[in-house]
């Protein structure tokens, strides 16, 4: 792992990376038991192939996304925006074992480089996943990076909602969801209008309200 610094990206090597292998195997087996349900029109939207997609979802809903993507967008690379921190190094290594790639950085560290990386990925025709309240919150607080990346590219922005039929919640800052094995997850998918003429703050606020609306627990931010 590299030494910490405000302009460095922490990486995971050696035994630490190897130690994640059994964890990723367990996670894959766990996620294969989950049942995803879409409204038909929204499933078709999720599976669209004509252009790269920027999936935008809250940080606490990350766990089932690799399996959801594997089932419904098979064969397309997905790049996730992950913090450049030590914690992000573990997550990036875990995602790699799950078949996902990482763009490293966040609003607090290497933000400009991360945004450039996202734009490059989208312009190359691959999909990205962005958690606008990550990596450390506040929970359900929408930072504008996702909107900026969408405006700079020709991608399709898709807001992702996940309602958990049965799940554990961790004691983390975002009360991270872990769906119980064999549980049902209801997936929502919404393509917001992105007008480049609208003020950025107003456009980000509108997108945030739409994302909260398809994740009902996000409406209660108390």
N, C-alpha and C positions, 0 to 999 in steps of 0.2 A: 504494500500500500504506500502511496506517495506521502511525503510529509505535508501536513496541513498548511494552508495558506489561503489568502484571500483571492489569489489568482491561479490556484492549482486545482486539478481534478483528482480526487482520491480514487484509487483503483484497488481491486482485490486480487491477490495472487496466492499461489502455493496452497498450503493446507487449508487456508480459510475458504478459498474457492472450492476446493475438493469437498470440504465439509458440507457445502450447500447441496451437493448432488443427491444424497438421500432425502433431504428436505424437499427438493424439487420433484423427486419421484413420488413422494407421498402426496404432494400438492396436486400433481397431475392425476393420480388415482382418485383423490378426493373430488377434484373438479369434474371428472368424467361422470360422477354420480348426479350432478346437478341437472335440473330440468329448466330450460329456458322457454318462456312463452312471450311471443310478440303479438300485437295487433298485426294482421297480415300486411297492410299497407306500410307499416313502419318496419317490418322485417324486410320488405322489398327495398326500402330506403337504405337500411343498414347494409344490404348485400349489393348495392349499386356498384358497377364496375367501370363506368365511363370516365371517371376522374378520380384523382387522389382525394382522400377524406381526412379531415381533422376531427377526430373524436374528442369531445370535450365532456369531462365527467368530474364529479367531486372525488377528492382523494380517498375518502373512506370506502369507496366502491371499487377499488382497484383489484381486489383479490380474484373475482371471477372473470375479469376481462380477457385474460389470455385464452381461456377455454371458449368463451363466447366468440372471440375473434377466430380461433382455430376452426370452430364449427361453421361459421357463417361468412368468413372471408378467406377461406382456405387458399393458400398459394400466394397471397399478397404480403409483402414485408410490412411489419408495423414497428415504428420507432416511438418510444415513449420518452417524454421529457422527465429526467431524473436529476435530483440534486447532485451537485459536485462534491458534497460533503462525505464524511466517512459513512454515515448511515446510507447515503445514496450509493456508495460503492457496493454495499451488500445487496441493495435492491437491484442495481444494474446487473450484478453477477447472477442474481436469482432469475431476473427476467431473461437473461441470455440463455440460461438452462431451460427456460420455458418457451424458447423460440422467438423472443422479442429482442429488438435492438434498442440502444439507448442514445439519446442526445443529452449530454450532461450540462447542467447549469440550472439556475433558478433566478427568481427576481432579486435575490440578495447576493448571489455569487455567480459571476460569469454570465450575467443576464443577457448582455448584448450578443455574446458568442453563442449562447443557447438559442436565442431567437433566430440568428443567422443560420444555425444548424437546422432548425425546424423548417425554415423557408427553403433551404437547399434540398431537404428531403422531399418536401411537397412538390417542388419544381421538377424533381427527378421522377415524379410519378408514384412515390410510395406514400403510405398512410402514416399519420402521427396520432399519438394520444397525449392529451394535455389535461392536467388537473389544475384548474385556475386558482384553487385555494392551497396548493402545495408549495413547498414541501413541509411547511410548519404552520400554516394557517394565517389568520384565524379560520376556523372551519366555516365553510360556505361563504367565504369572502372572495369575490371574483376579481382577480388581478387581470390587467388588460393584455397580457402577452398573447393569449389565444386569439383575441380579436385582431391584434396587429399582424400575426402570422397569416391569418385568413385574408386580410385585406391586401397583403403583399403578393398573394398567389391566386391561382385560378382553382383552388381546391373547393370541395364541398364541405362546409362546416356542419357537423352533426352533434347535437346535444344528446347525451346519453343518460337515461333515467333507469335506475334499478330499484325495484321494490322487492324486499326479501320476505318470503313466506315464513322462514324460520332461520334465525341467525344469532350468533354470539356477537357482543360488542366489546372491544378492548378498551382499556383505560387510557388510550393515547389521546393526543390533543384533538383528533377528529372523530373519536369513538368509532374506530375502524370496524367495518363489518366483516365477519367470517360466517358465511352461510353454512348451516349444518348439512352434513352429507345427506344426499337424496332429497334435499329440499327444492322448492319451486321458486324461481326468480322471474318476476314479470319485468320485461324490458320495454322501455319507451325510447323513441327515437324522433327527434325533431330537427328539421333543417331551418335555422333562423334566417331571415332576410338580412343581408349585410349591405347597407348602403354607404359607399365611401364618402358621400356628402354629409352624413350625419356626424355630429361631434363625437369624438372618441369616448368621452366619459358617458354621454347619454347612450351611445350604442352598447357599451360594456354593461351599463346598468340594465338595459332592456334584455340583453343576452343572459345576464345573471338571474333576472326574474323568471325568464323562461326555463332556465336550468333548474331553479328551485321548484318551479311548478310541476315538473315531471319527476321530482324526487320529494314526495310530500313531507317527509320529516324535516327537510331543509327549510320549510316555511316557518317552522318554530325554531328560531335561532336563540331562544333563551336558554 
